[in-house]
Amino acid sequence: MNLKGMDDSVKVLISPDKMKAFIRIQKPKDGEKPPGVQEIIHELQKNGVVYGIKENVVQNYAQNPIYDQSLLIAEGVAPVHGENGEINFLVDIHKEKKPIIMEDGSVNYRDLDYIVSVHKDQKLCEVTPPTPGINGKNVLGTVLKAIDGKPAKIIPGSNIYASEDNLSYYSAIDGQVKYEDGKLNVFATYEVPDNVDNSTGNINFIGSVFIRGNVLSGFTVEAGGDVEVFGVVEAATIKAGGNIILRRGMTGNNKGVLIAGGNIVARYIENSTVEAANDLKAEAIMHSDVKCGNRLELGGRKGLLVGGIARVGKEIDAKVIGSYLATNTVIELGVDPNARERYKIVRTEIATLEENVRKTDRAIKLLQKLESAGALSESKKVILEKSLRSKVFYENKLYEYREELVLLEEKLQMESSGRIKVQNYLYNGVKISIGSATMNVKETLQHCSLYKDGADIRVGAY
């Protein structure tokens, strides 16, 4: 404490930080009066104490003096520093790439799930603005400057837009969100610089995926956009909402799967299950289960389709179909394979719904009989109401499926205009269906085209 009192009876002590002041009054000598309010205030002012004086303490001290003890008589106000702005992310921007420990103690290195995918117009973060500081003052009346809060550091990068007040940020596209060095971006593509393996885990991304290496057996790549692989795809699964492009090819070992909402392009496909909503182009497809909604094209040096089954919507153009070993090869042409599959599913759903309606009807009739007899308990009333709601739901779904079935039947019954074009050889052992017409190739054909003519399949010039 610094001693600044000049009067022998009243001493003023000020703390080193000048935020508190104390007084100490000595017991007066015989015949002397103790200091009053005015004397105490005068002594405080004389020592520079002008702020935060506790007047009630001064009054009490003057009326009931306590001698030879330090008493807090004035107190300053500390500055309140402003709070920094904060960014509250609504997506997990710091996902850890770590394997999952399974219940049996094994480690799952495939489902790492560290890609942060976001949708168009999804809110990514909210920004809390900084608050200003509030100045303080010490007992000497000196203003203590407060520090204002600093704004949060965020730089909107690619495919980011902000609200009018710049306190919310959104994604302009479907893609992968990244926040690095204060910059927020959303990228439409996700690139894997090497193989899809234990180091990456399975890939699941809302946009397009580019893989510079191979896709190893057992791994899955799913993308809302395109998937392009520069290496080889083994017995893996690739699903794309758009196109699948394999710069080399796929060796599926009867476990590989390709499913594309657009086209599939590959150099070769072996022992795999392949489904393209639109076109499929390859140099060779061997021993695979192929579904193609539009056109199957086998070009390049080999242009080969051999083994397995190919279900194609409109046209097949190949150099060679089958082999001189009479390898069993099945071709179904002229009907959209997806429509045929959907037809089977809808029929099954209709049968299930019809059975549900019958069961619900029986329950409703039984409960309504109890109700008319006045024997329906509260729990049974709940069951009756639930059954009535279920019946309405089943009947509505049944109506939707029956309408869809009519459209599918019309589509399937339409005369096919599908065509198969073979530039070089069509070997025996190939079974061909175009619409409702079928044909088993019994001798090797060359440079020909096949098409449906009435109930038969005709062979014409290429």
C-alpha positions as a Markdown table, in Angstrom:
| # | Residue | x | y | z |
|---|---|---|---|---|
| 1 | Met | 0.0 | 0.0 | 0.0 |
| 2 | Asn | 1.1 | 3.6 | -0.7 |
| 3 | Leu | 0.6 | 5.9 | 2.3 |
| 4 | Lys | -0.6 | 9.3 | 1.1 |
| 5 | Gly | -2.4 | 10.7 | 4.2 |
| 6 | Met | -1.1 | 14.1 | 5.3 |
| 7 | Asp | -3.2 | 14.4 | 8.4 |
| 8 | Asp | -2.0 | 12.4 | 11.5 |
| 9 | Ser | -5.5 | 11.2 | 12.4 |
| 10 | Val | -6.8 | 10.1 | 8.9 |
| 11 | Lys | -4.7 | 8.0 | 6.7 |
| 12 | Val | -5.6 | 7.2 | 3.1 |
| 13 | Leu | -4.1 | 4.1 | 1.5 |
| 14 | Ile | -4.4 | 3.3 | -2.2 |
| 15 | Ser | -3.7 | -0.1 | -3.6 |
| 16 | Pro | -0.9 | -0.5 | -6.2 |
| 17 | Asp | -3.4 | -1.0 | -9.0 |
| 18 | Lys | -5.3 | 2.1 | -7.9 |
| 19 | Met | -8.6 | 0.2 | -7.9 |
| 20 | Lys | -9.2 | 0.4 | -4.1 |
| 21 | Ala | -8.7 | 3.0 | -1.4 |
| 22 | Phe | -8.8 | 2.4 | 2.3 |
| 23 | Ile | -8.9 | 4.8 | 5.3 |
| 24 | Arg | -7.4 | 4.3 | 8.8 |
| 25 | Ile | -8.4 | 6.6 | 11.6 |
| 26 | Gln | -6.3 | 7.0 | 14.7 |
| 27 | Lys | -8.0 | 7.3 | 18.0 |
| 28 | Pro | -8.2 | 11.0 | 18.8 |
| 29 | Lys | -6.3 | 12.4 | 21.8 |
| 30 | Asp | -8.2 | 13.5 | 24.9 |
| 31 | Gly | -10.4 | 16.4 | 24.2 |
| 32 | Glu | -10.2 | 16.0 | 20.3 |
| 33 | Lys | -13.2 | 15.2 | 18.1 |
| 34 | Pro | -13.1 | 12.3 | 15.6 |
| 35 | Pro | -13.1 | 13.4 | 11.9 |
| 36 | Gly | -16.5 | 13.9 | 10.4 |
| 37 | Val | -17.8 | 13.3 | 6.9 |
| 38 | Gln | -16.4 | 16.5 | 5.5 |
| 39 | Glu | -13.0 | 15.8 | 6.9 |
| 40 | Ile | -12.9 | 12.3 | 5.5 |
| 41 | Ile | -14.1 | 13.4 | 2.1 |
| 42 | His | -11.5 | 16.2 | 2.1 |
| 43 | Glu | -8.8 | 13.8 | 3.0 |
| 44 | Leu | -9.8 | 11.4 | 0.2 |
| 45 | Gln | -9.9 | 14.3 | -2.4 |
| 46 | Lys | -6.6 | 15.6 | -1.1 |
| 47 | Asn | -5.1 | 12.1 | -1.9 |
| 48 | Gly | -6.7 | 12.1 | -5.4 |
| 49 | Val | -9.5 | 9.6 | -4.6 |
| 50 | Val | -12.5 | 11.0 | -6.5 |
| 51 | Tyr | -14.3 | 8.0 | -8.0 |
| 52 | Gly | -16.1 | 5.0 | -6.5 |
| 53 | Ile | -16.3 | 6.5 | -3.0 |
| 54 | Lys | -18.7 | 4.5 | -0.8 |
| 55 | Glu | -20.7 | 7.3 | 0.7 |
| 56 | Asn | -22.7 | 5.0 | 3.0 |
| 57 | Val | -19.4 | 3.7 | 4.4 |
| 58 | Val | -18.2 | 7.2 | 5.0 |
| 59 | Gln | -21.4 | 8.1 | 6.9 |
| 60 | Asn | -21.2 | 5.0 | 9.0 |
| 61 | Tyr | -17.5 | 5.5 | 9.7 |
| 62 | Ala | -18.1 | 9.1 | 10.8 |
| 63 | Gln | -20.9 | 8.2 | 13.1 |
| 64 | Asn | -19.4 | 5.0 | 14.5 |
| 65 | Pro | -15.7 | 5.3 | 14.0 |
| 66 | Ile | -13.5 | 2.2 | 14.2 |
| 67 | Tyr | -10.0 | 3.2 | 15.1 |
| 68 | Asp | -6.7 | 1.8 | 13.8 |
| 69 | Gln | -8.2 | -0.5 | 11.2 |
| 70 | Ser | -8.1 | -0.2 | 7.4 |
| 71 | Leu | -11.6 | 0.1 | 5.9 |
| 72 | Leu | -12.4 | -0.1 | 2.2 |
| 73 | Ile | -13.8 | 3.4 | 1.4 |
| 74 | Ala | -13.6 | 3.6 | -2.4 |
| 75 | Glu | -13.5 | 1.1 | -5.2 |
| 76 | Gly | -12.9 | 1.5 | -9.0 |
| 77 | Val | -14.6 | -0.3 | -11.8 |
| 78 | Ala | -12.5 | -2.7 | -13.9 |
| 79 | Pro | -12.9 | -2.5 | -17.7 |
| 80 | Val | -15.0 | -5.2 | -19.3 |
| 81 | His | -13.3 | -6.4 | -22.5 |
| 82 | Gly | -15.4 | -7.2 | -25.4 |
| 83 | Glu | -15.9 | -10.8 | -26.4 |
| 84 | Asn | -14.5 | -12.0 | -29.7 |
| 85 | Gly | -16.8 | -13.1 | -32.5 |
| 86 | Glu | -17.3 | -16.8 | -32.9 |
| 87 | Ile | -18.2 | -19.2 | -35.7 |
| 88 | Asn | -20.7 | -21.8 | -34.9 |
| 89 | Phe | -20.4 | -24.5 | -37.6 |
| 90 | Leu | -23.5 | -26.5 | -38.3 |
| 91 | Val | -21.6 | -29.3 | -40.0 |
| 92 | Asp | -18.7 | -31.3 | -38.7 |
| 93 | Ile | -15.7 | -29.7 | -40.4 |
| 94 | His | -13.1 | -31.6 | -38.3 |
| 95 | Lys | -14.1 | -35.2 | -38.9 |
| 96 | Glu | -11.4 | -37.6 | -37.7 |
| 97 | Lys | -10.3 | -40.3 | -40.1 |
| 98 | Lys | -10.1 | -43.1 | -37.6 |
| 99 | Pro | -11.3 | -46.7 | -37.9 |
| 100 | Ile | -14.3 | -48.1 | -36.0 |
| 101 | Ile | -13.8 | -50.7 | -33.3 |
| 102 | Met | -16.4 | -53.4 | -33.7 |
| 103 | Glu | -18.2 | -55.2 | -30.9 |
| 104 | Asp | -16.0 | -58.3 | -31.4 |
| 105 | Gly | -12.9 | -56.2 | -31.1 |
| 106 | Ser | -12.0 | -56.2 | -34.8 |
| 107 | Val | -11.2 | -52.9 | -36.6 |
| 108 | Asn | -13.3 | -51.6 | -39.5 |
| 109 | Tyr | -11.0 | -49.7 | -41.8 |
| 110 | Arg | -13.6 | -49.2 | -44.5 |
| 111 | Asp | -16.3 | -47.1 | -43.1 |
| 112 | Leu | -14.1 | -44.1 | -42.0 |
| 113 | Asp | -16.8 | -41.6 | -43.1 |
| 114 | Tyr | -14.6 | -38.4 | -43.1 |
| 115 | Ile | -15.9 | -36.6 | -46.1 |
| 116 | Val | -18.3 | -33.8 | -45.1 |
| 117 | Ser | -21.0 | -33.7 | -47.8 |
| 118 | Val | -23.5 | -30.8 | -47.9 |
| 119 | His | -26.5 | -30.0 | -50.0 |
| 120 | Lys | -27.2 | -26.9 | -52.0 |
| 121 | Asp | -28.6 | -24.0 | -49.9 |
| 122 | Gln | -27.7 | -25.8 | -46.7 |
| 123 | Lys | -26.6 | -23.5 | -43.9 |
| 124 | Leu | -23.0 | -24.2 | -43.0 |
| 125 | Cys | -22.3 | -21.8 | -40.1 |
| 126 | Glu | -23.6 | -18.9 | -38.1 |
| 127 | Val | -21.4 | -16.1 | -37.0 |
| 128 | Thr | -21.7 | -14.3 | -33.7 |
| 129 | Pro | -20.4 | -10.7 | -34.0 |
| 130 | Pro | -17.9 | -9.3 | -31.5 |
| 131 | Thr | -19.1 | -7.2 | -28.6 |
| 132 | Pro | -17.6 | -3.8 | -27.8 |
| 133 | Gly | -15.6 | -3.3 | -24.5 |
| 134 | Ile | -16.9 | -1.2 | -21.6 |
| 135 | Asn | -14.4 | 1.2 | -20.2 |
| 136 | Gly | -13.6 | 1.1 | -16.5 |
| 137 | Lys | -12.3 | 3.8 | -14.0 |
| 138 | Asn | -9.9 | 3.6 | -11.0 |
| 139 | Val | -10.4 | 5.4 | -7.7 |
| 140 | Leu | -8.2 | 8.3 | -9.0 |
| 141 | Gly | -10.8 | 8.9 | -11.8 |
| 142 | Thr | -8.5 | 7.6 | -14.6 |
| 143 | Val | -10.4 | 6.0 | -17.4 |
| 144 | Leu | -9.3 | 2.4 | -18.0 |
| 145 | Lys | -9.7 | 1.6 | -21.7 |
| 146 | Ala | -11.5 | -1.7 | -22.6 |
| 147 | Ile | -10.5 | -3.8 | -25.6 |
| 148 | Asp | -13.2 | -4.4 | -28.2 |
| 149 | Gly | -13.8 | -8.0 | -29.2 |
| 150 | Lys | -12.3 | -9.1 | -32.5 |
| 151 | Pro | -14.5 | -10.3 | -35.4 |
| 152 | Ala | -14.4 | -14.0 | -36.2 |
| 153 | Lys | -12.1 | -14.8 | -39.1 |
| 154 | Ile | -14.0 | -16.3 | -42.0 |
| 155 | Ile | -13.4 | -15.8 | -45.7 |
| 156 | Pro | -16.2 | -17.1 | -48.0 |
| 157 | Gly | -14.5 | -19.0 | -50.8 |
| 158 | Ser | -15.8 | -21.2 | -53.7 |
| 159 | Asn | -19.5 | -21.9 | -53.9 |
| 160 | Ile | -20.3 | -20.0 | -50.7 |
| 161 | Tyr | -22.9 | -17.2 | -50.2 |
| 162 | Ala | -23.8 | -15.2 | -47.2 |
| 163 | Ser | -27.0 | -13.8 | -45.7 |
| 164 | Glu | -27.7 | -10.1 | -46.0 |
| 165 | Asp | -26.2 | -9.4 | -42.5 |
| 166 | Asn | -23.2 | -11.6 | -43.2 |
| 167 | Leu | -24.0 | -13.7 | -40.1 |
| 168 | Ser | -24.9 | -16.9 | -41.9 |
| 169 | Tyr | -23.1 | -18.7 | -44.7 |
| 170 | Tyr | -24.6 | -21.3 | -47.1 |
| 171 | Ser | -23.5 | -23.7 | -49.7 |
| 172 | Ala | -24.3 | -22.7 | -53.3 |
| 173 | Ile | -24.0 | -26.3 | -54.6 |
| 174 | Asp | -24.0 | -30.0 | -53.5 |
| 175 | Gly | -20.5 | -30.8 | -52.6 |
| 176 | Gln | -17.7 | -31.2 | -50.0 |
| 177 | Val | -17.2 | -28.5 | -47.4 |
| 178 | Lys | -13.7 | -27.5 | -46.2 |
| 179 | Tyr | -12.6 | -24.9 | -43.8 |
| 180 | Glu | -8.9 | -24.1 | -43.9 |
| 181 | Asp | -7.0 | -21.0 | -42.7 |
| 182 | Gly | -10.2 | -19.2 | -42.1 |
| 183 | Lys | -11.5 | -19.8 | -45.6 |
| 184 | Leu | -14.8 | -21.7 | -46.2 |
| 185 | Asn | -15.2 | -23.6 | -49.5 |
| 186 | Val | -17.5 | -26.1 | -51.0 |
| 187 | Phe | -16.1 | -28.3 | -53.8 |
| 188 | Ala | -18.2 | -30.0 | -56.4 |
| 189 | Thr | -15.7 | -32.9 | -56.7 |
| 190 | Tyr | -13.7 | -35.0 | -54.3 |
| 191 | Glu | -10.4 | -36.3 | -55.5 |
| 192 | Val | -8.6 | -39.4 | -54.1 |
| 193 | Pro | -4.9 | -39.0 | -55.0 |
| 194 | Asp | -4.1 | -42.7 | -54.8 |
| 195 | Asn | -6.0 | -46.0 | -54.2 |
| 196 | Val | -9.3 | -46.5 | -52.5 |
| 197 | Asp | -8.1 | -48.8 | -49.7 |
| 198 | Asn | -7.7 | -48.9 | -45.9 |
| 199 | Ser | -6.1 | -45.4 | -46.0 |
| 200 | Thr | -9.3 | -43.8 | -47.4 |
| 201 | Gly | -12.0 | -46.2 | -46.4 |
| 202 | Asn | -15.3 | -46.3 | -48.4 |
| 203 | Ile | -16.1 | -43.1 | -50.2 |
| 204 | Asn | -19.6 | -41.6 | -50.0 |
| 205 | Phe | -19.8 | -38.1 | -51.5 |
| 206 | Ile | -22.7 | -36.0 | -52.7 |
| 207 | Gly | -20.8 | -34.7 | -55.8 |
| 208 | Ser | -18.4 | -36.2 | -58.3 |
| 209 | Val | -15.4 | -38.4 | -57.3 |
| 210 | Phe | -12.1 | -38.7 | -59.1 |
| 211 | Ile | -9.9 | -41.6 | -58.1 |
| 212 | Arg | -6.3 | -41.4 | -59.4 |
| 213 | Gly | -5.4 | -45.0 | -58.4 |
| 214 | Asn | -7.2 | -48.3 | -58.1 |
| 215 | Val | -10.4 | -49.3 | -56.2 |
| 216 | Leu | -9.4 | -52.4 | -54.2 |
| 217 | Ser | -11.6 | -55.4 | -53.5 |
| 218 | Gly | -14.3 | -55.0 | -50.8 |
| 219 | Phe | -14.5 | -51.2 | -50.9 |
| 220 | Thr | -17.5 | -49.1 | -51.9 |
| 221 | Val | -17.6 | -45.7 | -53.8 |
| 222 | Glu | -20.9 | -43.9 | -53.8 |
| 223 | Ala | -21.3 | -40.5 | -55.5 |
| 224 | Gly | -24.3 | -38.2 | -56.3 |
| 225 | Gly | -22.5 | -37.1 | -59.5 |
| 226 | Asp | -19.9 | -38.9 | -61.7 |
| 227 | Val | -17.2 | -41.4 | -60.7 |
| 228 | Glu | -14.0 | -41.5 | -62.7 |
| 229 | Val | -11.3 | -44.1 | -61.9 |
| 230 | Phe | -7.9 | -43.9 | -63.5 |
| 231 | Gly | -6.7 | -47.3 | -62.3 |
| 232 | Val | -8.3 | -50.7 | -62.1 |
| 233 | Val | -11.4 | -51.6 | -60.2 |
| 234 | Glu | -11.3 | -54.9 | -58.4 |
| 235 | Ala | -14.2 | -56.7 | -56.7 |
| 236 | Ala | -15.6 | -53.4 | -55.4 |
| 237 | Thr | -18.9 | -51.5 | -55.7 |
| 238 | Ile | -19.3 | -48.2 | -57.5 |
| 239 | Lys | -22.6 | -46.4 | -57.5 |
| 240 | Ala | -23.0 | -43.0 | -59.2 |
| 241 | Gly | -26.0 | -40.8 | -59.7 |
| 242 | Gly | -24.3 | -39.7 | -63.0 |
| 243 | Asn | -21.8 | -41.4 | -65.2 |
| 244 | Ile | -19.1 | -44.0 | -64.3 |
| 245 | Ile | -15.9 | -43.8 | -66.3 |
| 246 | Leu | -13.2 | -46.5 | -65.9 |
| 247 | Arg | -10.0 | -45.4 | -67.7 |
| 248 | Arg | -8.8 | -49.0 | -67.5 |
| 249 | Gly | -11.5 | -51.5 | -66.4 |
| 250 | Met | -13.0 | -53.8 | -63.8 |
| 251 | Thr | -12.0 | -57.3 | -62.7 |
| 252 | Gly | -15.0 | -58.1 | -60.5 |
| 253 | Asn | -14.3 | -61.8 | -59.5 |
| 254 | Asn | -18.1 | -62.2 | -59.5 |
| 255 | Lys | -18.5 | -59.6 | -56.7 |
| 256 | Gly | -17.8 | -56.3 | -58.6 |
| 257 | Val | -20.8 | -54.0 | -59.0 |
| 258 | Leu | -21.2 | -50.9 | -61.2 |
| 259 | Ile | -24.5 | -48.9 | -61.0 |
| 260 | Ala | -24.9 | -45.6 | -62.9 |
| 261 | Gly | -27.8 | -43.2 | -63.3 |
| 262 | Gly | -26.2 | -42.1 | -66.6 |
| 263 | Asn | -23.7 | -43.8 | -68.8 |
| 264 | Ile | -20.9 | -46.3 | -68.1 |
| 265 | Val | -17.6 | -46.2 | -70.1 |
| 266 | Ala | -14.9 | -48.8 | -69.5 |
| 267 | Arg | -12.1 | -50.5 | -71.4 |
| 268 | Tyr | -13.1 | -53.9 | -70.1 |
| 269 | Ile | -15.5 | -55.4 | -67.6 |
| 270 | Glu | -15.0 | -59.0 | -66.3 |
| 271 | Asn | -17.2 | -61.1 | -64.0 |
| 272 | Ser | -19.2 | -58.2 | -62.7 |
| 273 | Thr | -22.8 | -56.9 | -62.3 |
| 274 | Val | -23.3 | -53.8 | -64.3 |
| 275 | Glu | -26.3 | -51.5 | -64.6 |
| 276 | Ala | -26.4 | -48.3 | -66.6 |
| 277 | Ala | -29.6 | -46.3 | -66.9 |
| 278 | Asn | -28.5 | -44.9 | -70.3 |
| 279 | Asp | -25.6 | -46.2 | -72.5 |
| 280 | Leu | -22.8 | -48.6 | -71.8 |
| 281 | Lys | -19.6 | -48.5 | -73.8 |
| 282 | Ala | -16.6 | -50.9 | -73.5 |
| 283 | Glu | -14.0 | -52.7 | -75.5 |
| 284 | Ala | -14.8 | -56.0 | -73.9 |
| 285 | Ile | -17.5 | -57.3 | -71.5 |
| 286 | Met | -16.9 | -60.9 | -70.3 |
| 287 | His | -19.0 | -63.2 | -68.2 |
| 288 | Ser | -21.0 | -60.4 | -66.6 |
| 289 | Asp | -24.6 | -59.5 | -65.8 |
| 290 | Val | -25.4 | -56.4 | -67.7 |
| 291 | Lys | -28.4 | -54.1 | -67.7 |
| 292 | Cys | -28.5 | -51.1 | -70.0 |
| 293 | Gly | -31.5 | -48.8 | -70.5 |
| 294 | Asn | -30.5 | -47.6 | -74.0 |
| 295 | Arg | -27.5 | -48.7 | -76.0 |
| 296 | Leu | -24.7 | -51.2 | -75.5 |
| 297 | Glu | -21.7 | -50.5 | -77.6 |
| 298 | Leu | -18.7 | -52.8 | -77.8 |
| 299 | Gly | -16.0 | -51.1 | -79.8 |
| 300 | Gly | -12.2 | -50.6 | -79.8 |
| 301 | Arg | -9.8 | -53.3 | -80.8 |
| 302 | Lys | -11.9 | -56.3 | -79.5 |
| 303 | Gly | -15.5 | -55.1 | -79.4 |
| 304 | Leu | -16.3 | -58.3 | -77.5 |
| 305 | Leu | -19.4 | -59.5 | -75.6 |
| 306 | Val | -19.1 | -63.0 | -74.3 |
| 307 | Gly | -20.7 | -65.0 | -71.5 |
| 308 | Gly | -23.2 | -63.9 | -68.9 |
| 309 | Ile | -26.4 | -62.0 | -69.7 |
| 310 | Ala | -27.0 | -58.6 | -71.3 |
| 311 | Arg | -30.4 | -56.9 | -70.9 |
| 312 | Val | -30.5 | -53.9 | -73.2 |
| 313 | Gly | -33.3 | -51.4 | -74.0 |
| 314 | Lys | -32.7 | -50.5 | -77.6 |
| 315 | Glu | -29.6 | -51.5 | -79.4 |
| 316 | Ile | -26.4 | -53.6 | -79.3 |
| 317 | Asp | -23.4 | -52.7 | -81.5 |
| 318 | Ala | -20.5 | -55.1 | -81.2 |
| 319 | Lys | -17.6 | -56.6 | -83.2 |
| 320 | Val | -17.9 | -60.1 | -81.7 |
| 321 | Ile | -20.7 | -61.7 | -79.6 |
| 322 | Gly | -20.0 | -65.1 | -78.0 |
| 323 | Ser | -17.0 | -67.3 | -78.8 |
| 324 | Tyr | -15.9 | -70.2 | -81.0 |
| 325 | Leu | -16.2 | -72.3 | -77.9 |
| 326 | Ala | -20.0 | -71.8 | -78.0 |
| 327 | Thr | -19.9 | -70.0 | -74.6 |
| 328 | Asn | -23.4 | -69.6 | -73.2 |
| 329 | Thr | -24.3 | -65.9 | -73.8 |
| 330 | Val | -27.8 | -64.5 | -73.3 |
| 331 | Ile | -29.1 | -61.3 | -74.8 |
| 332 | Glu | -32.5 | -59.7 | -74.0 |
| 333 | Leu | -33.3 | -56.7 | -76.1 |
| 334 | Gly | -36.1 | -54.3 | -76.8 |
| 335 | Val | -37.5 | -53.7 | -73.4 |
| 336 | Asp | -36.1 | -51.3 | -70.8 |
| 337 | Pro | -34.6 | -53.7 | -68.2 |
| 338 | Asn | -35.4 | -51.3 | -65.4 |
| 339 | Ala | -39.1 | -51.3 | -66.5 |
| 340 | Arg | -39.2 | -55.1 | -66.4 |
| 341 | Glu | -37.6 | -55.1 | -62.9 |
| 342 | Arg | -40.0 | -52.5 | -61.7 |
| 343 | Tyr | -43.0 | -54.4 | -63.1 |
| 344 | Lys | -42.0 | -57.4 | -61.0 |
| 345 | Ile | -41.6 | -55.3 | -57.9 |
| 346 | Val | -44.9 | -53.5 | -58.3 |
| 347 | Arg | -46.8 | -56.8 | -58.8 |
| 348 | Thr | -45.3 | -58.1 | -55.6 |
| 349 | Glu | -46.2 | -54.9 | -53.7 |
| 350 | Ile | -49.8 | -55.1 | -55.0 |
| 351 | Ala | -50.2 | -58.7 | -53.8 |
| 352 | Thr | -48.8 | -57.7 | -50.3 |
| 353 | Leu | -51.1 | -54.6 | -50.0 |
| 354 | Glu | -54.2 | -56.6 | -51.1 |
| 355 | Glu | -53.5 | -59.2 | -48.3 |
| 356 | Asn | -53.0 | -56.3 | -45.8 |
| 357 | Val | -56.3 | -54.8 | -46.8 |
| 358 | Arg | -58.1 | -58.2 | -46.4 |
| 359 | Lys | -56.5 | -58.6 | -42.9 |
| 360 | Thr | -57.4 | -55.1 | -41.9 |
| 361 | Asp | -61.0 | -55.5 | -43.1 |
| 362 | Arg | -61.4 | -58.7 | -41.0 |
| 363 | Ala | -60.1 | -56.9 | -37.9 |
| 364 | Ile | -62.4 | -53.8 | -38.5 |
| 365 | Lys | -65.5 | -56.0 | -38.9 |
| 366 | Leu | -64.8 | -57.9 | -35.7 |
| 367 | Leu | -64.2 | -54.7 | -33.7 |
| 368 | Gln | -67.3 | -53.0 | -35.1 |
| 369 | Lys | -69.4 | -55.9 | -34.0 |
| 370 | Leu | -68.1 | -55.5 | -30.5 |
| 371 | Glu | -68.7 | -51.8 | -30.7 |
| 372 | Ser | -72.4 | -52.3 | -31.7 |
| 373 | Ala | -72.8 | -54.7 | -28.8 |
| 374 | Gly | -71.3 | -52.1 | -26.4 |
| 375 | Ala | -68.4 | -54.5 | -25.5 |
| 376 | Leu | -65.6 | -52.4 | -27.0 |
| 377 | Ser | -63.0 | -51.5 | -24.4 |
| 378 | Glu | -60.8 | -48.4 | -24.5 |
| 379 | Ser | -57.8 | -50.4 | -25.7 |
| 380 | Lys | -59.9 | -52.0 | -28.5 |
| 381 | Lys | -61.1 | -48.5 | -29.5 |
| 382 | Val | -57.5 | -47.5 | -30.1 |
| 383 | Ile | -56.9 | -50.6 | -32.2 |
| 384 | Leu | -60.1 | -49.9 | -34.2 |
| 385 | Glu | -59.0 | -46.3 | -35.0 |
| 386 | Lys | -55.5 | -47.5 | -35.9 |
| 387 | Ser | -57.0 | -50.2 | -38.2 |
| 388 | Leu | -59.2 | -47.7 | -40.0 |
| 389 | Arg | -56.2 | -45.4 | -40.6 |
| 390 | Ser | -54.1 | -48.4 | -41.8 |
| 391 | Lys | -56.9 | -49.4 | -44.3 |
| 392 | Val | -56.9 | -45.9 | -45.8 |
| 393 | Phe | -53.2 | -45.9 | -46.2 |
| 394 | Tyr | -53.1 | -49.4 | -47.8 |
| 395 | Glu | -55.9 | -48.5 | -50.2 |
| 396 | Asn | -54.2 | -45.3 | -51.3 |
| 397 | Lys | -50.9 | -47.1 | -51.9 |
| 398 | Leu | -52.8 | -49.8 | -53.8 |
| 399 | Tyr | -54.4 | -47.3 | -56.0 |
| 400 | Glu | -51.0 | -45.7 | -56.8 |
| 401 | Tyr | -49.4 | -49.1 | -57.6 |
| 402 | Arg | -52.3 | -50.3 | -59.8 |
| 403 | Glu | -52.0 | -47.1 | -61.9 |
| 404 | Glu | -48.2 | -47.6 | -62.2 |
| 405 | Leu | -48.8 | -51.2 | -63.2 |
| 406 | Val | -51.1 | -50.2 | -66.1 |
| 407 | Leu | -48.4 | -47.9 | -67.4 |
| 408 | Leu | -45.7 | -50.5 | -67.1 |
| 409 | Glu | -47.8 | -53.1 | -68.9 |
| 410 | Glu | -48.4 | -50.7 | -71.7 |
| 411 | Lys | -44.7 | -50.1 | -72.0 |
| 412 | Leu | -43.8 | -53.8 | -71.9 |
| 413 | Gln | -46.4 | -54.7 | -74.5 |
| 414 | Met | -45.3 | -52.2 | -77.0 |
| 415 | Glu | -43.7 | -53.7 | -80.1 |
| 416 | Ser | -39.9 | -53.6 | -79.9 |
| 417 | Ser | -37.7 | -51.9 | -82.5 |
| 418 | Gly | -34.5 | -53.2 | -80.9 |
| 419 | Arg | -31.6 | -54.2 | -83.1 |
| 420 | Ile | -28.4 | -56.1 | -82.7 |
| 421 | Lys | -25.5 | -55.2 | -85.0 |
| 422 | Val | -22.5 | -57.5 | -85.3 |
| 423 | Gln | -19.5 | -56.2 | -87.3 |
| 424 | Asn | -17.5 | -59.5 | -87.3 |
| 425 | Tyr | -18.7 | -62.7 | -85.7 |
| 426 | Leu | -21.9 | -63.9 | -83.9 |
| 427 | Tyr | -21.1 | -67.4 | -82.6 |
| 428 | Asn | -23.3 | -70.3 | -81.9 |
| 429 | Gly | -24.2 | -70.7 | -78.2 |
| 430 | Val | -25.8 | -67.2 | -78.1 |
| 431 | Lys | -29.5 | -67.0 | -77.1 |
| 432 | Ile | -31.3 | -63.8 | -78.3 |
| 433 | Ser | -34.6 | -62.4 | -77.3 |
| 434 | Ile | -36.0 | -59.2 | -78.9 |
| 435 | Gly | -39.3 | -58.4 | -77.2 |
| 436 | Ser | -41.4 | -61.6 | -77.3 |
| 437 | Ala | -39.3 | -63.2 | -80.1 |
| 438 | Thr | -36.4 | -65.6 | -79.4 |
| 439 | Met | -33.6 | -67.2 | -81.3 |
| 440 | Asn | -30.8 | -69.6 | -80.5 |
| 441 | Val | -27.8 | -69.0 | -82.8 |
| 442 | Lys | -26.8 | -72.5 | -84.1 |
| 443 | Glu | -24.1 | -71.5 | -86.6 |
| 444 | Thr | -21.6 | -68.7 | -86.7 |
| 445 | Leu | -22.9 | -65.5 | -88.5 |
| 446 | Gln | -20.8 | -62.7 | -89.9 |
| 447 | His | -21.3 | -59.0 | -90.5 |
| 448 | Cys | -25.0 | -59.0 | -89.8 |
| 449 | Ser | -27.8 | -57.3 | -87.9 |
| 450 | Leu | -30.7 | -58.9 | -86.1 |
| 451 | Tyr | -34.1 | -57.4 | -85.6 |
| 452 | Lys | -37.7 | -58.5 | -84.8 |
| 453 | Asp | -40.1 | -59.1 | -87.6 |
| 454 | Gly | -43.5 | -60.1 | -86.3 |
| 455 | Ala | -43.0 | -63.2 | -84.1 |
| 456 | Asp | -39.6 | -64.0 | -85.5 |
| 457 | Ile | -36.1 | -62.6 | -85.4 |
| 458 | Arg | -34.6 | -61.9 | -88.8 |
| 459 | Val | -31.0 | -61.7 | -89.8 |
| 460 | Gly | -30.0 | -59.0 | -92.2 |
| 461 | Ala | -27.0 | -57.1 | -93.6 |
| 462 | Tyr | -24.8 | -55.1 | -91.1 |
